[in-house]
Amino acid sequence: MSQQQTPHAGADHAPDADVVSLLMRQHGDIRNLFDEVERGEGEERREAFHRLVRLLAVHETAEEEVVHPYVRRKVAGGEQVVAERLEEEKQAKETLAALDDMDTDDPKFLPRLLDLRQDVQSHARAEERYEFIHLRRTADAGTLAAMAMGVKAAEAMAPTRPHPGVESAAENVALGPVAALMDRTKDAVRKAMNSDG
């Protein structure tokens, strides 16, 4: 093990301080969790699946609260780009919710998980191609850092289970176990996003 980590090219700050780097890392974490669920058995699979469900739920909620509004405002054709991502998210949430109701040892679980994985990976590639590239092109370093703080704030307050048919962070949180989370999430995101002025 090397004592000195080699930073990514052009990176002069922690990777999670930039919203695109943060979300790309999460995409990698999601891929790794799918691997864990597929390889695991019994309790190990159940535990990995619950971590996957939570990460997917909070990741999408954070994007809905922070990334999508920016893309709508700042990217040409942003409304359509976001509408397409929300439709993908809705389909994935429906599959995820159905999986969440299944026993991870059910013979139908793994084939359905593989379908979900394909949908999630396709969605992640579309985000990277149609949203993240535009974030890099249109947002300065301060905005990218503020958005990363907003994503982290949204994640801290986000629901831990998917709510199909609810593709806005406010509604997602309202359907969670504590409705007051909605206001706290919005407040936390606003505060994080405005901390730079």
N, CA and C atoms as an extended XYZ file, in Angstrom:
591
Properties=species:S:1:pos:R:3:atomname:S:1:resname:S:1:resid:I:1 pbc="F F F"
N         0.835       -1.180        0.000 N   MET     1
C         0.000        0.000        0.000 CA  MET     1
C         0.880        1.244        0.000 C   MET     1
N         0.587        2.146       -0.880 N   SER     2
C         1.368        3.375       -0.983 CA  SER     2
C         0.931        4.361        0.091 C   SER     2
N         1.915        5.105        0.616 N   GLN     3
C         1.579        6.119        1.616 CA  GLN     3
C         0.917        7.328        0.980 C   GLN     3
N         1.171        7.508       -0.307 N   GLN     4
C         0.624        8.687       -0.991 CA  GLN     4
C        -0.372        8.246       -2.043 C   GLN     4
N        -1.584        8.763       -1.963 N   GLN     5
C        -2.605        8.466       -2.959 CA  GLN     5
C        -2.408        9.393       -4.145 C   GLN     5
N        -2.549        8.869       -5.342 N   THR     6
C        -2.441        9.700       -6.537 CA  THR     6
C        -3.795       10.317       -6.821 C   THR     6
N        -3.897       11.645       -6.846 N   PRO     7
C        -5.189       12.270       -7.116 CA  PRO     7
C        -5.588       12.079       -8.573 C   PRO     7
N        -6.880       12.164       -8.823 N   HIS     8
C        -7.366       12.125      -10.209 CA  HIS     8
C        -6.812       13.341      -10.946 C   HIS     8
N        -6.616       13.170      -12.242 N   ALA     9
C        -6.090       14.275      -13.037 CA  ALA     9
C        -6.984       15.488      -12.901 C   ALA     9
N        -6.401       16.613      -12.615 N   GLY    10
C        -7.140       17.865      -12.513 CA  GLY    10
C        -7.852       18.060      -11.196 C   GLY    10
N        -7.813       17.089      -10.326 N   ALA    11
C        -8.517       17.234       -9.054 CA  ALA    11
C        -7.614       17.930       -8.057 C   ALA    11
N        -8.110       19.052       -7.517 N   ASP    12
C        -7.316       19.750       -6.513 CA  ASP    12
C        -8.080       19.820       -5.197 C   ASP    12
N        -9.107       18.962       -5.063 N   HIS    13
C        -9.887       18.911       -3.833 CA  HIS    13
C       -10.453       17.510       -3.686 C   HIS    13
N       -11.063       17.234       -2.559 N   ALA    14
C       -11.639       15.913       -2.314 CA  ALA    14
C       -12.685       15.601       -3.381 C   ALA    14
N       -12.702       14.359       -3.880 N   PRO    15
C       -13.640       14.008       -4.950 CA  PRO    15
C       -15.093       14.314       -4.608 C   PRO    15
N       -15.491       14.112       -3.354 N   ASP    16
C       -16.887       14.342       -2.991 CA  ASP    16
C       -17.232       15.818       -2.848 C   ASP    16
N       -16.270       16.707       -3.042 N   ALA    17
C       -16.537       18.143       -2.983 CA  ALA    17
C       -17.087       18.664       -4.303 C   ALA    17
N       -17.082       17.837       -5.330 N   ASP    18
C       -17.583       18.184       -6.659 CA  ASP    18
C       -18.787       17.279       -6.928 C   ASP    18
N       -19.942       17.860       -7.265 N   VAL    19
C       -21.168       17.078       -7.384 CA  VAL    19
C       -21.057       15.977       -8.427 C   VAL    19
N       -20.383       16.238       -9.541 N   VAL    20
C       -20.282       15.216      -10.576 CA  VAL    20
C       -19.415       14.056      -10.086 C   VAL    20
N       -18.289       14.369       -9.462 N   SER    21
C       -17.433       13.306       -8.925 CA  SER    21
C       -18.166       12.506       -7.854 C   SER    21
N       -18.903       13.199       -6.998 N   LEU    22
C       -19.670       12.540       -5.935 CA  LEU    22
C       -20.689       11.564       -6.524 C   LEU    22
N       -21.455       12.020       -7.507 N   LEU    23
C       -22.489       11.174       -8.096 CA  LEU    23
C       -21.890       10.033       -8.906 C   LEU    23
N       -20.773       10.286       -9.574 N   MET    24
C       -20.094        9.218      -10.321 CA  MET    24
C       -19.579        8.152       -9.347 C   MET    24
N       -19.046        8.578       -8.205 N   ARG    25
C       -18.595        7.605       -7.208 CA  ARG    25
C       -19.771        6.769       -6.727 C   ARG    25
N       -20.905        7.425       -6.517 N   GLN    26
C       -22.087        6.689       -6.078 CA  GLN    26
C       -22.544        5.684       -7.137 C   GLN    26
N       -22.441        6.053       -8.400 N   HIS    27
C       -22.779        5.096       -9.457 CA  HIS    27
C       -21.890        3.856       -9.339 C   HIS    27
N       -20.622        4.065       -9.035 N   GLY    28
C       -19.719        2.934       -8.827 CA  GLY    28
C       -20.101        2.120       -7.601 C   GLY    28
N       -20.480        2.815       -6.519 N   ASP    29
C       -20.911        2.122       -5.304 CA  ASP    29
C       -22.155        1.272       -5.579 C   ASP    29
N       -23.062        1.799       -6.386 N   ILE    30
C       -24.288        1.072       -6.738 CA  ILE    30
C       -23.929       -0.191       -7.526 C   ILE    30
N       -23.021       -0.061       -8.491 N   ARG    31
C       -22.588       -1.246       -9.255 CA  ARG    31
C       -21.990       -2.298       -8.323 C   ARG    31
N       -21.153       -1.854       -7.381 N   ASN    32
C       -20.529       -2.784       -6.437 CA  ASN    32
C       -21.560       -3.483       -5.559 C   ASN    32
N       -22.590       -2.740       -5.138 N   LEU    33
C       -23.628       -3.350       -4.311 CA  LEU    33
C       -24.451       -4.368       -5.101 C   LEU    33
N       -24.711       -4.081       -6.365 N   PHE    34
C       -25.377       -5.091       -7.195 CA  PHE    34
C       -24.540       -6.366       -7.218 C   PHE    34
N       -23.222       -6.225       -7.387 N   ASP    35
C       -22.330       -7.398       -7.372 CA  ASP    35
C       -22.462       -8.165       -6.065 C   ASP    35
N       -22.462       -7.431       -4.937 N   GLU    36
C       -22.568       -8.077       -3.622 CA  GLU    36
C       -23.876       -8.849       -3.492 C   GLU    36
N       -24.964       -8.249       -3.935 N   VAL    37
C       -26.266       -8.911       -3.833 CA  VAL    37
C       -26.270      -10.175       -4.688 C   VAL    37
N       -25.745      -10.073       -5.911 N   GLU    38
C       -25.742      -11.225       -6.816 CA  GLU    38
C       -24.893      -12.367       -6.274 C   GLU    38
N       -23.762      -12.043       -5.678 N   ARG    39
C       -22.843      -13.072       -5.160 CA  ARG    39
C       -23.300      -13.647       -3.827 C   ARG    39
N       -23.996      -12.836       -3.054 N   GLY    40
C       -24.342      -13.237       -1.686 CA  GLY    40
C       -25.414      -14.300       -1.634 C   GLY    40
N       -25.551      -14.870       -0.447 N   GLU    41
C       -26.600      -15.856       -0.178 CA  GLU    41
C       -27.155      -15.587        1.209 C   GLU    41
N       -28.404      -15.978        1.412 N   GLY    42
C       -29.003      -15.887        2.737 CA  GLY    42
C       -28.962      -14.484        3.318 C   GLY    42
N       -28.532      -14.405        4.579 N   GLU    43
C       -28.518      -13.126        5.293 CA  GLU    43
C       -27.573      -12.121        4.645 C   GLU    43
N       -26.465      -12.601        4.115 N   GLU    44
C       -25.505      -11.716        3.437 CA  GLU    44
C       -26.166      -11.018        2.253 C   GLU    44
N       -26.940      -11.764        1.463 N   ARG    45
C       -27.648      -11.178        0.322 CA  ARG    45
C       -28.693      -10.178        0.797 C   ARG    45
N       -29.453      -10.564        1.852 N   ARG    46
C       -30.489       -9.651        2.369 CA  ARG    46
C       -29.882       -8.329        2.825 C   ARG    46
N       -28.788       -8.417        3.547 N   GLU    47
C       -28.141       -7.212        4.081 CA  GLU    47
C       -27.607       -6.336        2.947 C   GLU    47
N       -26.977       -6.954        1.955 N   ALA    48
C       -26.455       -6.197        0.808 CA  ALA    48
C       -27.598       -5.564        0.019 C   ALA    48
N       -28.703       -6.302       -0.126 N   PHE    49
C       -29.847       -5.762       -0.859 CA  PHE    49
C       -30.440       -4.557       -0.136 C   PHE    49
N       -30.545       -4.613        1.185 N   HIS    50
C       -31.085       -3.471        1.927 CA  HIS    50
C       -30.168       -2.254        1.801 C   HIS    50
N       -28.859       -2.469        1.769 N   ARG    51
C       -27.938       -1.343        1.547 CA  ARG    51
C       -28.111       -0.777        0.133 C   ARG    51
N       -28.333       -1.662       -0.844 N   LEU    52
C       -28.564       -1.223       -2.220 CA  LEU    52
C       -29.847       -0.402       -2.315 C   LEU    52
N       -30.921       -0.880       -1.697 N   VAL    53
C       -32.201       -0.159       -1.719 CA  VAL    53
C       -32.021        1.244       -1.152 C   VAL    53
N       -31.348        1.324       -0.010 N   ARG    54
C       -31.164        2.637        0.623 CA  ARG    54
C       -30.332        3.564       -0.259 C   ARG    54
N       -29.231        3.053       -0.801 N   LEU    55
C       -28.383        3.906       -1.630 CA  LEU    55
C       -29.129        4.381       -2.874 C   LEU    55
N       -29.870        3.494       -3.519 N   LEU    56
C       -30.645        3.908       -4.694 CA  LEU    56
C       -31.684        4.961       -4.320 C   LEU    56
N       -32.371        4.761       -3.217 N   ALA    57
C       -33.413        5.709       -2.807 CA  ALA    57
C       -32.824        7.078       -2.503 C   ALA    57
N       -31.751        7.112       -1.724 N   VAL    58
C       -31.200        8.417       -1.355 CA  VAL    58
C       -30.489        9.077       -2.529 C   VAL    58
N       -29.846        8.290       -3.382 N   HIS    59
C       -29.163        8.836       -4.557 CA  HIS    59
C       -30.158        9.533       -5.482 C   HIS    59
N       -31.251        8.849       -5.780 N   GLU    60
C       -32.248        9.437       -6.682 CA  GLU    60
C       -32.920       10.647       -6.050 C   GLU    60
N       -33.213       10.580       -4.760 N   THR    61
C       -33.832       11.725       -4.092 CA  THR    61
C       -32.908       12.932       -4.142 C   THR    61
N       -31.622       12.715       -3.908 N   ALA    62
C       -30.662       13.810       -3.961 CA  ALA    62
C       -30.600       14.411       -5.367 C   ALA    62
N       -30.595       13.556       -6.385 N   GLU    63
C       -30.576       14.082       -7.756 CA  GLU    63
C       -31.845       14.860       -8.067 C   GLU    63
N       -32.981       14.354       -7.599 N   GLU    64
C       -34.247       15.038       -7.854 CA  GLU    64
C       -34.298       16.407       -7.176 C   GLU    64
N       -33.658       16.525       -6.032 N   GLU    65
C       -33.683       17.780       -5.276 CA  GLU    65
C       -32.650       18.783       -5.764 C   GLU    65
N       -31.513       18.317       -6.274 N   VAL    66
C       -30.387       19.202       -6.580 CA  VAL    66
C       -30.050       19.255       -8.073 C   VAL    66
N       -29.856       18.100       -8.701 N   VAL    67
C       -29.379       18.069      -10.087 CA  VAL    67
C       -30.474       18.448      -11.072 C   VAL    67
N       -31.620       17.796      -10.969 N   HIS    68
C       -32.688       18.042      -11.946 CA  HIS    68
C       -33.123       19.512      -11.999 C   HIS    68
N       -33.306       20.184      -10.861 N   PRO    69
C       -33.687       21.606      -10.948 CA  PRO    69
C       -32.636       22.446      -11.692 C   PRO    69
N       -31.367       22.157      -11.456 N   TYR    70
C       -30.312       22.902      -12.153 CA  TYR    70
C       -30.392       22.654      -13.661 C   TYR    70
N       -30.538       21.390      -14.045 N   VAL    71
C       -30.604       21.048      -15.474 CA  VAL    71
C       -31.813       21.707      -16.125 C   VAL    71
N       -32.945       21.723      -15.432 N   ARG    72
C       -34.139       22.389      -15.985 CA  ARG    72
C       -33.867       23.861      -16.275 C   ARG    72
N       -33.164       24.531      -15.357 N   ARG    73
C       -32.926       25.978      -15.481 CA  ARG    73
C       -31.794       26.330      -16.433 C   ARG    73
N       -30.752       25.534      -16.456 N   LYS    74
C       -29.510       25.965      -17.100 CA  LYS    74
C       -29.145       25.259      -18.400 C   LYS    74
N       -29.799       24.154      -18.719 N   VAL    75
C       -29.418       23.369      -19.893 CA  VAL    75
C       -30.499       23.502      -20.962 C   VAL    75
N       -30.070       23.768      -22.207 N   ALA    76
C       -31.020       23.826      -23.319 CA  ALA    76
C       -31.719       22.477      -23.446 C   ALA    76
N       -33.046       22.498      -23.489 N   GLY    77
C       -33.809       21.253      -23.550 CA  GLY    77
C       -33.843       20.517      -22.226 C   GLY    77
N       -33.504       21.207      -21.152 N   GLY    78
C       -33.404       20.583      -19.838 CA  GLY    78
C       -34.693       19.948      -19.347 C   GLY    78
N       -35.836       20.559      -19.652 N   GLU    79
C       -37.121       19.986      -19.211 CA  GLU    79
C       -37.291       18.576      -19.763 C   GLU    79
N       -36.973       18.388      -21.040 N   GLN    80
C       -37.116       17.066      -21.666 CA  GLN    80
C       -36.099       16.079      -21.112 C   GLN    80
N       -34.872       16.543      -20.913 N   VAL    81
C       -33.826       15.685      -20.338 CA  VAL    81
C       -34.281       15.169      -18.976 C   VAL    81
N       -34.792       16.064      -18.131 N   VAL    82
C       -35.224       15.677      -16.791 CA  VAL    82
C       -36.454       14.767      -16.871 C   VAL    82
N       -37.391       15.068      -17.756 N   ALA    83
C       -38.597       14.228      -17.893 CA  ALA    83
C       -38.213       12.788      -18.234 C   ALA    83
N       -37.232       12.627      -19.113 N   GLU    84
C       -36.781       11.283      -19.491 CA  GLU    84
C       -36.116       10.572      -18.309 C   GLU    84
N       -35.308       11.302      -17.531 N   ARG    85
C       -34.665       10.680      -16.360 CA  ARG    85
C       -35.722       10.291      -15.325 C   ARG    85
N       -36.736       11.131      -15.126 N   LEU    86
C       -37.775       10.823      -14.144 CA  LEU    86
C       -38.580        9.590      -14.547 C   LEU    86
N       -38.819        9.417      -15.839 N   GLU    87
C       -39.543        8.226      -16.292 CA  GLU    87
C       -38.705        6.975      -16.041 C   GLU    87
N       -37.398        7.070      -16.304 N   GLU    88
C       -36.510        5.946      -16.012 CA  GLU    88
C       -36.520        5.626      -14.514 C   GLU    88
N       -36.468        6.676      -13.689 N   GLU    89
C       -36.468        6.488      -12.240 CA  GLU    89
C       -37.766        5.834      -11.772 C   GLU    89
N       -38.885        6.244      -12.361 N   LYS    90
C       -40.175        5.667      -11.968 CA  LYS    90
C       -40.193        4.167      -12.246 C   LYS    90
N       -39.730        3.766      -13.424 N   GLN    91
C       -39.717        2.346      -13.762 CA  GLN    91
C       -38.808        1.566      -12.813 C   GLN    91
N       -37.631        2.122      -12.532 N   ALA    92
C       -36.694        1.448      -11.627 CA  ALA    92
C       -37.288        1.340      -10.218 C   ALA    92
N       -37.965        2.394       -9.761 N   LYS    93
C       -38.562        2.363       -8.426 CA  LYS    93
C       -39.657        1.308       -8.330 C   LYS    93
N       -40.425        1.135       -9.407 N   GLU    94
C       -41.475        0.114       -9.402 CA  GLU    94
C       -40.864       -1.276       -9.248 C   GLU    94
N       -39.804       -1.540      -10.018 N   THR    95
C       -39.124       -2.833       -9.923 CA  THR    95
C       -38.491       -2.998       -8.548 C   THR    95
N       -37.858       -1.946       -8.065 N   LEU    96
C       -37.190       -1.993       -6.765 CA  LEU    96
C       -38.199       -2.243       -5.642 C   LEU    96
N       -39.352       -1.587       -5.707 N   ALA    97
C       -40.377       -1.780       -4.687 CA  ALA    97
C       -40.892       -3.219       -4.702 C   ALA    97
N       -41.056       -3.783       -5.906 N   ALA    98
C       -41.503       -5.179       -6.018 CA  ALA    98
C       -40.446       -6.115       -5.443 C   ALA    98
N       -39.187       -5.850       -5.731 N   LEU    99
C       -38.097       -6.663       -5.181 CA  LEU    99
C       -38.041       -6.548       -3.666 C   LEU    99
N       -38.296       -5.352       -3.160 N   ASP   100
C       -38.227       -5.116       -1.724 CA  ASP   100
C       -39.284       -5.928       -0.975 C   ASP   100
N       -40.363       -6.279       -1.683 N   ASP   101
C       -41.426       -7.096       -1.078 CA  ASP   101
C       -41.141       -8.597       -1.177 C   ASP   101
N       -40.105       -8.965       -1.928 N   MET   102
C       -39.783      -10.382       -2.121 CA  MET   102
C       -38.737      -10.840       -1.110 C   MET   102
N       -38.713      -12.133       -0.875 N   ASP   103
C       -37.634      -12.735       -0.095 CA  ASP   103
C       -36.435      -12.847       -1.034 C   ASP   103
N       -35.277      -12.470       -0.571 N   THR   104
C       -34.086      -12.510       -1.432 CA  THR   104
C       -33.684      -13.941       -1.793 C   THR   104
N       -34.258      -14.949       -1.120 N   ASP   105
C       -34.002      -16.351       -1.468 CA  ASP   105
C       -35.011      -16.888       -2.485 C   ASP   105
N       -36.029      -16.099       -2.814 N   ASP   106
C       -37.030      -16.504       -3.801 CA  ASP   106
C       -36.327      -16.731       -5.147 C   ASP   106
N       -36.631      -17.828       -5.841 N   PRO   107
C       -35.989      -18.093       -7.136 CA  PRO   107
C       -36.238      -16.999       -8.178 C   PRO   107
N       -37.321      -16.221       -8.008 N   LYS   108
C       -37.621      -15.147       -8.962 CA  LYS   108
C       -36.837      -13.866       -8.656 C   LYS   108
N       -36.216      -13.814       -7.472 N   PHE   109
C       -35.538      -12.591       -7.039 CA  PHE   109
C       -34.359      -12.232       -7.935 C   PHE   109
N       -33.447      -13.162       -8.153 N   LEU   110
C       -32.218      -12.846       -8.884 CA  LEU   110
C       -32.483      -12.424      -10.338 C   LEU   110
N       -33.347      -13.143      -11.091 N   PRO   111
C       -33.632      -12.665      -12.452 CA  PRO   111
C       -34.213      -11.247      -12.477 C   PRO   111
N       -35.068      -10.959      -11.501 N   ARG   112
C       -35.671       -9.619      -11.442 CA  ARG   112
C       -34.615       -8.578      -11.053 C   ARG   112
N       -33.710       -8.965      -10.154 N   LEU   113
C       -32.617       -8.072       -9.776 CA  LEU   113
C       -31.749       -7.748      -10.987 C   LEU   113
N       -31.491       -8.737      -11.830 N   LEU   114
C       -30.666       -8.516      -13.023 CA  LEU   114
C       -31.352       -7.551      -13.989 C   LEU   114
N       -32.684       -7.649      -14.092 N   ASP   115
C       -33.439       -6.685      -14.908 CA  ASP   115
C       -33.287       -5.280      -14.333 C   ASP   115
N       -33.418       -5.175      -13.003 N   LEU   116
C       -33.256       -3.876      -12.348 CA  LEU   116
C       -31.864       -3.329      -12.598 C   LEU   116
N       -30.859       -4.170      -12.473 N   ARG   117
C       -29.485       -3.724      -12.672 CA  ARG   117
C       -29.304       -3.137      -14.070 C   ARG   117
N       -29.845       -3.810      -15.073 N   GLN   118
C       -29.735       -3.316      -16.447 CA  GLN   118
C       -30.407       -1.944      -16.577 C   GLN   118
N       -31.606       -1.796      -15.976 N   ASP   119
C       -32.314       -0.518      -16.038 CA  ASP   119
C       -31.542        0.586      -15.314 C   ASP   119
N       -31.006        0.264      -14.135 N   VAL   120
C       -30.282        1.254      -13.337 CA  VAL   120
C       -29.006        1.679      -14.059 C   VAL   120
N       -28.301        0.718      -14.660 N   GLN   121
C       -27.066        1.066      -15.371 CA  GLN   121
C       -27.349        1.905      -16.611 C   GLN   121
N       -28.436        1.601      -17.306 N   SER   122
C       -28.827        2.398      -18.466 CA  SER   122
C       -29.187        3.819      -18.028 C   SER   122
N       -29.915        3.924      -16.925 N   HIS   123
C       -30.281        5.229      -16.371 CA  HIS   123
C       -29.038        6.019      -15.954 C   HIS   123
N       -28.098        5.360      -15.304 N   ALA   124
C       -26.863        6.034      -14.872 CA  ALA   124
C       -26.079        6.558      -16.077 C   ALA   124
N       -26.000        5.746      -17.135 N   ARG   125
C       -25.292        6.208      -18.349 CA  ARG   125
C       -25.989        7.431      -18.948 C   ARG   125
N       -27.332        7.436      -18.942 N   ALA   126
C       -28.074        8.580      -19.474 CA  ALA   126
C       -27.830        9.820      -18.611 C   ALA   126
N       -27.796        9.658      -17.294 N   GLU   127
C       -27.490       10.792      -16.416 CA  GLU   127
C       -26.107       11.348      -16.734 C   GLU   127
N       -25.157       10.451      -16.857 N   GLU   128
C       -23.783       10.876      -17.125 CA  GLU   128
C       -23.687       11.597      -18.461 C   GLU   128
N       -24.389       11.093      -19.466 N   ARG   129
C       -24.314       11.658      -20.815 CA  ARG   129
C       -25.125       12.946      -20.962 C   ARG   129
N       -26.318       12.987      -20.371 N   TYR   130
C       -27.216       14.107      -20.633 CA  TYR   130
C       -27.317       15.131      -19.509 C   TYR   130
N       -26.855       14.789      -18.321 N   GLU   131
C       -26.902       15.754      -17.220 CA  GLU   131
C       -25.499       16.110      -16.728 C   GLU   131
N       -24.706       15.106      -16.381 N   PHE   132
C       -23.418       15.386      -15.764 CA  PHE   132
C       -22.486       16.164      -16.683 C   PHE   132
N       -22.473       15.840      -17.959 N   ILE   133
C       -21.616       16.563      -18.911 CA  ILE   133
C       -21.994       18.038      -18.928 C   ILE   133
N       -23.300       18.327      -18.929 N   HIS   134
C       -23.750       19.721      -18.943 CA  HIS   134
C       -23.423       20.435      -17.632 C   HIS   134
N       -23.472       19.702      -16.524 N   LEU   135
C       -23.076       20.309      -15.254 CA  LEU   135
C       -21.620       20.761      -15.339 C   LEU   135
N       -20.768       19.897      -15.842 N   ARG   136
C       -19.347       20.235      -15.966 CA  ARG   136
C       -19.137       21.451      -16.878 C   ARG   136
N       -19.925       21.517      -17.959 N   ARG   137
C       -19.748       22.590      -18.942 CA  ARG   137
C       -20.305       23.930      -18.486 C   ARG   137
N       -21.368       23.895      -17.673 N   THR   138
C       -22.064       25.153      -17.356 CA  THR   138
C       -21.835       25.669      -15.948 C   THR   138
N       -21.422       24.801      -15.039 N   ALA   139
C       -21.288       25.222      -13.645 CA  ALA   139
C       -19.823       25.459      -13.295 C   ALA   139
N       -19.570       26.536      -12.549 N   ASP   140
C       -18.201       26.781      -12.087 CA  ASP   140
C       -17.912       25.911      -10.864 C   ASP   140
N       -16.660       25.922      -10.426 N   ALA   141
C       -16.233       25.059       -9.318 CA  ALA   141
C       -17.042       25.325       -8.052 C   ALA   141
N       -17.347       26.589       -7.778 N   GLY   142
C       -18.117       26.922       -6.584 CA  GLY   142
C       -19.517       26.347       -6.634 C   GLY   142
N       -20.139       26.399       -7.807 N   THR   143
C       -21.487       25.845       -7.969 CA  THR   143
C       -21.457       24.336       -7.829 C   THR   143
N       -20.462       23.692       -8.434 N   LEU   144
C       -20.342       22.233       -8.322 CA  LEU   144
C       -20.142       21.814       -6.868 C   LEU   144
N       -19.360       22.601       -6.129 N   ALA   145
C       -19.127       22.302       -4.709 CA  ALA   145
C       -20.409       22.513       -3.898 C   ALA   145
N       -21.138       23.607       -4.181 N   ALA   146
C       -22.388       23.876       -3.468 CA  ALA   146
C       -23.412       22.785       -3.753 C   ALA   146
N       -23.458       22.332       -5.007 N   MET   147
C       -24.387       21.253       -5.363 CA  MET   147
C       -24.008       19.959       -4.650 C   MET   147
N       -22.709       19.688       -4.511 N   ALA   148
C       -22.274       18.492       -3.776 CA  ALA   148
C       -22.751       18.574       -2.336 C   ALA   148
N       -22.649       19.753       -1.734 N   MET   149
C       -23.135       19.922       -0.362 CA  MET   149
C       -24.644       19.704       -0.311 C   MET   149
N       -25.345       20.185       -1.331 N   GLY   150
C       -26.790       19.982       -1.396 CA  GLY   150
C       -27.155       18.512       -1.516 C   GLY   150
N       -26.414       17.770       -2.359 N   VAL   151
C       -26.663       16.334       -2.509 CA  VAL   151
C       -26.440       15.625       -1.183 C   VAL   151
N       -25.354       15.983       -0.490 N   LYS   152
C       -25.068       15.346        0.802 CA  LYS   152
C       -26.171       15.666        1.817 C   LYS   152
N       -26.666       16.891        1.796 N   ALA   153
C       -27.742       17.274        2.714 CA  ALA   153
C       -29.017       16.502        2.392 C   ALA   153
N       -29.341       16.395        1.112 N   ALA   154
C       -30.541       15.660        0.711 CA  ALA   154
C       -30.417       14.192        1.087 C   ALA   154
N       -29.233       13.619        0.904 N   GLU   155
C       -29.029       12.217        1.243 CA  GLU   155
C       -29.217       11.972        2.733 C   GLU   155
N       -28.764       12.920        3.530 N   ALA   156
C       -28.867       12.758        4.984 CA  ALA   156
C       -30.322       12.727        5.436 C   ALA   156
N       -31.209       13.350        4.660 N   MET   157
C       -32.601       13.456        5.056 CA  MET   157
C       -33.541       12.587        4.221 C   MET   157
N       -33.021       11.925        3.197 N   ALA   158
C       -33.862       11.231        2.215 CA  ALA   158
C       -34.499        9.972        2.784 C   ALA   158
N       -35.597        9.529        2.149 N   PRO   159
C       -36.221        8.272        2.565 CA  PRO   159
C       -35.287        7.110        2.283 C   PRO   159
N       -35.480        6.015        2.978 N   THR   160
C       -34.617        4.860        2.777 CA  THR   160
C       -35.303        3.778        1.965 C   THR   160
N       -36.516        4.043        1.494 N   ARG   161
C       -37.242        3.102        0.649 CA  ARG   161
C       -37.782        3.858       -0.556 C   ARG   161
N       -37.850        3.199       -1.735 N   PRO   162
C       -38.373        3.863       -2.932 CA  PRO   162
C       -39.889        3.993       -2.867 C   PRO   162
N       -40.414        5.067       -3.436 N   HIS   163
C       -41.853        5.266       -3.503 CA  HIS   163
C       -42.239        5.430       -4.965 C   HIS   163
N       -42.608        4.342       -5.664 N   PRO   164
C       -42.938        4.430       -7.085 CA  PRO   164
C       -44.084        5.396       -7.337 C   PRO   164
N       -44.009        6.089       -8.450 N   GLY   165
C       -45.036        7.046       -8.808 CA  GLY   165
C       -44.813        8.389       -8.170 C   GLY   165
N       -43.766        8.511       -7.361 N   VAL   166
C       -43.438        9.776       -6.707 CA  VAL   166
C       -42.017       10.127       -7.123 C   VAL   166
N       -41.924       11.011       -8.114 N   GLU   167
C       -40.615       11.327       -8.648 CA  GLU   167
C       -40.178       12.748       -8.310 C   GLU   167
N       -40.554       13.215       -7.142 N   SER   168
C       -39.996       14.467       -6.651 CA  SER   168
C       -39.552       14.218       -5.230 C   SER   168
N       -38.470       14.854       -4.865 N   ALA   169
C       -37.915       14.610       -3.531 CA  ALA   169
C       -38.919       14.981       -2.445 C   ALA   169
N       -39.635       16.093       -2.622 N   ALA   170
C       -40.569       16.524       -1.586 CA  ALA   170
C       -41.637       15.454       -1.352 C   ALA   170
N       -42.210       14.920       -2.437 N   GLU   171
C       -43.245       13.906       -2.283 CA  GLU   171
C       -42.643       12.611       -1.751 C   GLU   171
N       -41.449       12.251       -2.213 N   ASN   172
C       -40.779       11.044       -1.732 CA  ASN   172
C       -40.605       11.109       -0.223 C   ASN   172
N       -40.134       12.243        0.268 N   VAL   173
C       -39.883       12.367        1.699 CA  VAL   173
C       -41.203       12.391        2.461 C   VAL   173
N       -42.224       13.056        1.890 N   ALA   174
C       -43.513       13.143        2.567 CA  ALA   174
C       -44.123       11.759        2.770 C   ALA   174
N       -43.852       10.836        1.856 N   LEU   175
C       -44.385        9.488        1.990 CA  LEU   175
C       -43.558        8.636        2.934 C   LEU   175
N       -42.415        9.160        3.376 N   GLY   176
C       -41.562        8.424        4.302 CA  GLY   176
C       -42.221        8.345        5.666 C   GLY   176
N       -41.562        7.690        6.608 N   PRO   177
C       -42.174        7.463        7.908 CA  PRO   177
C       -42.422        8.731        8.713 C   PRO   177
N       -41.686        9.797        8.452 N   VAL   178
C       -41.871       11.029        9.214 CA  VAL   178
C       -42.052       12.187        8.228 C   VAL   178
N       -43.291       12.705        8.137 N   ALA   179
C       -43.576       13.756        7.151 CA  ALA   179
C       -42.733       15.008        7.378 C   ALA   179
N       -42.320       15.284        8.602 N   ALA   180
C       -41.511       16.467        8.894 CA  ALA   180
C       -40.160       16.436        8.191 C   ALA   180
N       -39.738       15.258        7.751 N   LEU   181
C       -38.475       15.160        7.009 CA  LEU   181
C       -38.482       16.047        5.773 C   LEU   181
N       -39.652       16.224        5.163 N   MET   182
C       -39.740       17.029        3.947 CA  MET   182
C       -39.187       18.434        4.180 C   MET   182
N       -39.673       19.103        5.224 N   ASP   183
C       -39.215       20.462        5.495 CA  ASP   183
C       -37.746       20.493        5.887 C   ASP   183
N       -37.317       19.518        6.675 N   ARG   184
C       -35.917       19.481        7.091 CA  ARG   184
C       -35.001       19.257        5.888 C   ARG   184
N       -35.435       18.401        4.946 N   THR   185
C       -34.626       18.157        3.750 CA  THR   185
C       -34.501       19.435        2.931 C   THR   185
N       -35.628       20.072        2.674 N   LYS   186
C       -35.595       21.310        1.896 CA  LYS   186
C       -34.712       22.355        2.567 C   LYS   186
N       -34.885       22.520        3.883 N   ASP   187
C       -34.087       23.499        4.619 CA  ASP   187
C       -32.600       23.165        4.544 C   ASP   187
N       -32.268       21.886        4.727 N   ALA   188
C       -30.862       21.473        4.697 CA  ALA   188
C       -30.257       21.714        3.320 C   ALA   188
N       -31.018       21.406        2.280 N   VAL   189
C       -30.505       21.605        0.919 CA  VAL   189
C       -30.345       23.093        0.625 C   VAL   189
N       -31.360       23.895        0.967 N   ARG   190
C       -31.265       25.337        0.725 CA  ARG   190
C       -30.042       25.924        1.440 C   ARG   190
N       -29.886       25.537        2.696 N   LYS   191
C       -28.767       26.057        3.479 CA  LYS   191
C       -27.437       25.646        2.839 C   LYS   191
N       -27.319       24.372        2.456 N   ALA   192
C       -26.075       23.889        1.846 CA  ALA   192
C       -25.823       24.568        0.506 C   ALA   192
N       -26.876       24.733       -0.295 N   MET   193
C       -26.721       25.316       -1.627 CA  MET   193
C       -26.416       26.804       -1.560 C   MET   193
N       -26.853       27.486       -0.505 N   ASN   194
C       -26.663       28.928       -0.406 CA  ASN   194
C       -25.485       29.320        0.480 C   ASN   194
N       -24.769       28.350        0.997 N   SER   195
C       -23.686       28.668        1.924 CA  SER   195
C       -22.550       29.429        1.259 C   SER   195
N       -22.467       29.300       -0.085 N   ASP   196
C       -21.421       30.019       -0.806 CA  ASP   196
C       -21.863       31.415       -1.202 C   ASP   196
N       -23.119       31.728       -0.935 N   GLY   197
C       -23.582       33.069       -1.263 CA  GLY   197
C       -24.442       33.063       -2.388 C   GLY   197
